[in-house]
Amino acid sequence: MIKTPKLLMIPGPTPVVRSIQVQMARETVAFGDKDFIEDLKGLIAELKGMWRCNGECFVVAGSGTLAMEMAISNITQQGDNVLVCSQGFFGDRYIDIIQRKKLNTDTLKIKWGSAPTPELVDAELSKKKYNVVTMTHVETATGAAAPIKEICAMLKSKHPDVMVIVDGVAATGGVEAYIDWGIDVLFTGSQKCFGVSPGLALLWASERAVQKRKSLPAIPESYVDFEKWIPVMNDPAKYWGTPPINLIWALKESLRIIKEEGITERYDRHARQGALIDAAMESIGFANAAEKNFRAPTLSVYFYPEGSNIDDANFRNVLAEEGVQSAGCLGEYAGKAFRLGHMGNIDKHTLVSVVASIERASIRCGHKIELGKALGILQGGLV
């Protein structure tokens, strides 16, 4: 029996296309190689330009969680007041990081499946003086996206002194966001919308964030200190930590793909594909966990159909046998739904295979549907 290959459709890592794989397979060179130095220098310049950053861009070996720590460590000091806007599991992760820094932490808790609004954030920030607010652009646990642009506009108008950190791990490169909206620190990982293997932390810091770090005394952290990395980012011939050479080449190829597609079209494509998958899934009884106004175009959480008696672990195992690797849910959604990533460099052929596999898995798990119903809705929107 021929084994069905699995499409990687979890919320990250995302599929790595062949041209990016080729860059990762190149013969590694010295990090002081003059051609590599030029590659890294050009990559940083492009990242700054594409995300309209007037400060600094950092590309370092690490995960999105490392970038979270890097963001908070460089613009705060003991005694600062920080408001964490949390709409789920990864928003809550910031609480632990901030409390370890001995910062004063308050949390704006948003129910799972929803997201903070400008009005809610304004109301919290009006209660006392805050130094920093953190937001999650797309919550990986719920598939809910926050209206970052609108919140930043409100902050510029009503709370201009509050610095803004945006967790873009499940969004940046697939959902529109720019530093000049008023974001002070934006960060992500290479394995999500950029479609590169895990291993790179990407972070953009506004000029205000860079100056904030300069105004602080030495921070306790070493590896994530802006002051250690800025000389290297400005001149990659210098050294602080060994750069992951092949991953940087892979990220360079990812940017080439993004530019070839066009960044605006890339955002639009994610929005179109996300809406099509939603319509297809709802037609066979799977409900999106996120409220309609806050649904992310990069990933979705789908509750199992009412009355279907589908067992979560069994469904995901059967779906894997049918060719799609999905993810289980976290927190209060665990066992009730599954997570489906649809971000990065996936194309229409992948989407068709995914929805067809879900239809087959549903039938095998006892959920009676009309074969081709969801697929027909998806196909109708792709032509």
C-alpha positions as a printed Julia matrix, in Angstrom:
383×3 Matrix{Float64}:
   0.0    0.0     0.0
   1.34   3.42   -0.96
   1.68   5.67    2.07
  -0.11   9.0     1.69
   2.26  11.94    2.24
   1.03  14.44    4.83
   0.42  18.09    4.08
   1.66  20.17    7.02
  -1.39  22.3     7.86
  -0.8   23.11   11.5
  -0.52  26.74   12.74
   3.25  26.48   12.29
   5.66  25.29   11.1
   4.13  25.75    7.67
   5.09  24.0     4.42
   8.52  24.89    3.06
   8.54  25.21   -0.73
  11.3   23.69   -2.84
  13.2   26.88   -3.64
  13.5   27.67    0.09
  14.58  24.09    0.81
  17.33  24.47   -1.79
  18.74  27.48    0.07
  18.76  25.51    3.32
  20.66  22.7     1.59
  23.46  24.93    0.27
  27.0   24.26    1.43
  27.49  26.31    4.57
  30.09  29.06    4.45
  31.89  31.04    7.13
  29.78  33.76    8.72
  32.58  36.13    7.73
  32.28  35.19    4.04
  31.98  38.45    2.1
  29.06  37.23   -0.03
  27.15  36.06    3.04
  27.79  39.38    4.75
  26.24  41.15    1.76
  23.31  38.72    1.77
  22.53  39.42    5.43
  23.02  43.17    5.03
  20.65  43.24    2.05
  18.1   41.05    3.86
  17.94  43.38    6.87
  17.56  46.43    4.61
  14.69  44.76    2.74
  12.92  43.76    5.95
  13.17  47.31    7.26
  11.86  48.77    4.01
   9.0   46.34    3.49
   7.71  46.78    7.04
   8.27  50.56    6.97
  10.61  50.54    9.94
  12.52  53.74   10.79
  14.47  52.03   13.56
  16.23  48.69   13.54
  15.45  45.17   12.31
  16.91  42.12   14.05
  17.31  38.63   12.56
  18.69  36.27   15.2
  18.8   32.57   15.92
  15.85  31.72   18.15
  12.12  31.17   18.43
   9.14  33.48   18.61
   9.2   33.14   22.4
  12.76  34.44   22.42
  11.53  37.41   20.37
   8.8   38.01   22.96
  11.46  38.27   25.64
  13.64  40.46   23.44
  10.75  42.85   22.88
   9.9   43.41   26.54
  13.49  43.35   27.82
  14.69  46.29   25.74
  12.0   48.89   26.41
  11.14  48.36   30.1
  12.77  48.64   33.49
  11.8   47.46   36.94
   8.74  49.3    38.23
   7.17  49.98   34.82
   3.46  49.37   34.38
   2.57  47.0    31.53
  -0.89  46.19   30.19
  -1.15  42.76   28.58
  -4.05  42.43   26.15
  -4.7   38.7    26.06
  -7.23  36.88   23.92
  -5.83  33.41   24.56
  -2.97  31.08   25.41
  -0.14  33.05   23.83
  -1.33  36.37   25.16
  -1.18  34.79   28.6
   2.41  33.67   27.95
   3.48  37.3    28.13
   2.28  37.51   31.73
   4.97  35.07   32.91
   7.71  36.8    30.9
   6.77  40.22   32.25
   6.39  39.14   35.85
   9.86  37.57   35.76
  11.11  41.03   34.83
   9.51  42.37   38.05
   7.24  44.67   36.09
   3.81  45.71   37.33
   1.4   43.73   35.21
  -2.31  44.13   34.54
  -4.19  41.95   32.07
  -7.07  42.89   29.81
  -8.64  39.44   29.5
 -10.64  38.89   26.34
 -12.87  35.86   25.99
 -11.51  33.15   23.74
 -12.62  33.62   20.15
 -12.81  37.4    20.44
 -10.18  40.16   20.39
  -9.46  43.51   22.03
 -11.0   46.6    20.46
  -9.79  50.22   20.54
 -12.56  51.02   23.02
 -11.59  48.24   25.43
  -7.89  49.09   25.3
  -8.61  52.81   25.74
 -10.74  52.11   28.8
  -7.98  50.08   30.48
  -5.2   52.52   29.66
  -7.29  55.36   31.06
  -7.33  53.8    34.54
  -3.69  54.63   35.32
  -0.36  55.49   33.72
   1.08  52.65   31.67
   4.49  52.48   30.03
   3.85  49.59   27.63
   0.92  47.68   26.15
   1.31  44.24   24.52
  -1.04  42.83   21.91
  -1.3   39.57   20.0
  -2.11  40.18   16.34
  -3.37  36.63   15.72
  -3.92  34.33   18.69
  -2.69  30.9    17.66
  -4.94  29.13   20.17
  -8.2   30.64   18.89
  -7.67  31.97   15.36
  -8.88  35.42   16.44
  -7.18  38.52   14.99
  -6.99  41.87   16.77
  -7.66  45.11   14.82
  -4.11  46.35   15.28
  -4.32  49.3    12.89
  -7.38  50.73   14.61
  -5.93  50.19   18.08
  -2.67  51.9    17.07
  -4.6   54.88   15.69
  -6.44  55.2    19.01
  -3.17  54.97   20.95
  -1.55  57.7    18.85
  -4.52  59.94   19.56
  -5.24  59.24   23.22
  -2.18  57.53   24.74
   0.83  58.65   22.67
   3.36  57.98   25.43
   2.45  54.3    25.78
   4.82  52.04   23.87
   3.28  49.25   21.79
   4.51  45.65   21.42
   2.77  43.47   18.84
   3.18  39.69   18.76
   3.0   38.98   15.04
   4.11  35.34   15.22
   1.0   33.94   13.5
   0.34  37.06   11.43
   3.36  38.97   10.12
   3.81  38.31    6.43
   0.2   37.17    6.08
  -1.79  39.92    7.79
  -1.09  43.58    7.17
   0.92  45.46    9.83
   3.55  48.17    9.54
   5.81  49.84   12.08
   4.7   53.32   10.99
   1.19  52.58   12.21
   2.6   53.34   15.65
   4.01  49.93   16.56
   7.18  50.16   18.65
   8.18  46.49   18.54
   6.82  43.87   16.13
   8.13  40.32   16.12
   7.58  36.95   14.48
   9.28  33.64   13.71
  10.56  32.26   10.43
   8.28  29.19   10.48
   4.88  30.86   10.07
   3.85  33.2     7.25
   7.39  33.4     5.87
   7.33  29.67    5.13
  10.85  28.94    6.39
  11.81  26.18    8.83
  11.86  27.09   12.55
  14.95  28.76   13.93
  14.88  32.49   13.23
  13.42  35.23   15.42
  12.57  38.38   13.48
  12.0   41.67   15.28
  11.41  45.24   14.13
  11.99  48.11   16.57
  10.87  51.69   15.94
  13.26  54.59   16.39
  11.45  55.34   19.65
  12.09  51.79   20.88
  15.77  52.0    19.93
  16.12  55.3    21.8
  14.27  53.84   24.79
  16.85  51.06   25.05
  19.67  53.59   24.84
  18.15  55.54   27.73
  18.09  52.5    30.01
  20.97  51.23   32.13
  22.43  47.81   31.33
  19.66  45.23   31.17
  19.95  41.81   32.89
  19.66  39.91   29.6
  22.67  39.52   27.34
  21.73  37.55   24.23
  18.6   39.58   23.47
  20.07  43.03   24.2
  19.48  45.47   21.31
  22.81  47.1    22.11
  24.64  43.82   21.46
  22.9   43.21   18.13
  22.6   46.67   16.56
  26.31  46.8    15.56
  25.92  43.41   13.86
  22.66  44.28   12.11
  24.23  47.48   10.79
  27.45  45.73    9.77
  27.14  41.9     9.56
  30.92  41.63    9.33
  30.88  42.16   13.1
  30.17  39.34   15.53
  27.99  38.79   18.59
  26.3   35.41   18.1
  26.79  32.97   15.24
  24.18  33.63   12.54
  22.22  30.6    11.23
  23.66  30.99    7.74
  21.45  28.62    5.78
  18.27  29.85    7.45
  19.2   33.4     6.53
  19.6   32.32    2.91
  16.2   30.62    3.18
  14.64  33.81    4.56
  16.2   35.78    1.71
  14.48  33.42   -0.76
  11.22  33.79    1.18
  11.41  37.56    0.76
  12.03  37.11   -2.96
   8.84  35.05   -3.18
   6.9   37.66   -1.21
   8.13  40.49   -3.43
   7.35  38.5    -6.55
   3.79  37.93   -5.34
   3.51  41.49   -4.04
   3.04  42.15   -0.33
  -0.46  43.63   -0.8
  -1.57  40.69   -2.95
  -0.11  38.34   -0.34
  -2.3   39.91    2.34
  -5.32  39.77    0.01
  -4.64  36.13   -0.89
  -4.58  35.11    2.76
  -7.88  36.91    3.32
  -9.51  35.27    0.29
  -8.27  31.8     1.13
  -9.25  32.08    4.79
 -12.8   33.11    3.88
 -13.1   30.28    1.35
 -11.96  27.65    3.82
 -14.44  28.99    6.37
 -17.31  28.78    3.91
 -16.31  25.26    2.9
 -15.99  24.02    6.48
 -19.24  25.59    7.63
 -21.09  23.91    4.78
 -20.34  20.51    6.36
 -21.06  21.54    9.93
 -17.7   22.72   11.3
 -18.02  26.05   13.16
 -15.19  28.57   13.36
 -14.31  29.29   16.99
 -13.51  32.95   16.31
 -16.19  35.6    16.12
 -16.89  36.57   12.52
 -15.48  40.1    12.84
 -12.21  38.8    14.28
 -11.42  35.73   12.16
  -7.77  35.45   11.2
  -6.83  34.77    7.57
  -3.81  32.69    8.59
  -5.28  29.93   10.77
  -8.63  28.69   12.03
 -10.0   26.68   14.92
 -12.97  24.48   13.97
 -15.42  23.01   16.45
 -16.65  19.55   15.58
 -20.22  19.43   14.24
 -22.94  19.26   16.89
 -24.32  15.76   17.28
 -21.53  14.16   15.25
 -19.87  12.47   18.26
 -16.51  12.91   16.54
 -13.61  12.05   18.83
 -10.88  14.68   18.53
  -7.79  12.47   18.66
  -9.34   9.88   16.35
 -10.4   12.52   13.82
  -6.94  14.07   13.65
  -5.35  10.63   13.29
  -7.73   9.71   10.48
  -7.17  13.1     8.84
  -3.43  12.44    8.95
  -4.01   9.08    7.26
  -5.96  10.95    4.58
  -3.02  13.27    4.01
  -3.36  16.32    6.29
  -1.5   17.0     9.52
  -3.65  19.24   11.74
  -3.17  20.37   15.33
  -5.02  19.78   18.56
  -6.41  22.67   20.56
  -5.22  24.3    23.76
  -6.93  25.35   26.98
 -10.71  25.38   27.0
 -10.9   24.27   23.36
  -8.92  21.06   23.9
 -10.83  18.01   22.66
 -13.65  20.11   21.21
 -12.01  21.37   18.04
  -8.92  21.17   15.85
  -6.61  23.83   14.48
  -5.9   24.28   10.78
  -3.14  26.53    9.5
  -3.54  28.13    6.08
  -0.69  30.61    5.88
   2.55  31.15    4.04
   3.22  29.8     0.56
   0.36  27.32    0.23
  -1.37  27.3    -3.16
  -4.81  26.36   -4.47
  -3.76  22.75   -5.13
  -2.88  22.34   -1.46
  -6.19  23.86   -0.36
  -8.17  21.5    -2.59
  -6.31  18.51   -1.17
  -6.89  19.71    2.39
 -10.65  20.16    2.06
 -11.02  16.87    0.19
  -9.1   15.09    2.97
 -11.35  16.66    5.63
 -14.42  15.41    3.79
 -13.03  11.87    3.63
 -11.96  11.93    7.29
 -15.4   13.21    8.34
 -17.15  10.29    6.66
 -14.7    7.78    8.09
 -15.43   9.2    11.57
 -19.17   8.78   11.14
 -20.14  12.35   10.24
 -22.52  12.05    7.32
 -21.93  14.7     4.69
 -22.46  15.11    0.97
 -19.11  14.33   -0.61
 -17.88  17.25   -2.67
 -20.07  19.85   -0.97
 -17.27  21.66    0.86
 -14.89  21.03   -2.01
 -17.34  22.54   -4.48
 -17.62  25.73   -2.43
 -13.85  26.01   -2.22
 -13.37  25.32   -5.93
 -16.03  27.84   -6.84
 -14.05  30.56   -5.14
 -10.69  29.51   -6.55
 -11.56  29.64  -10.24
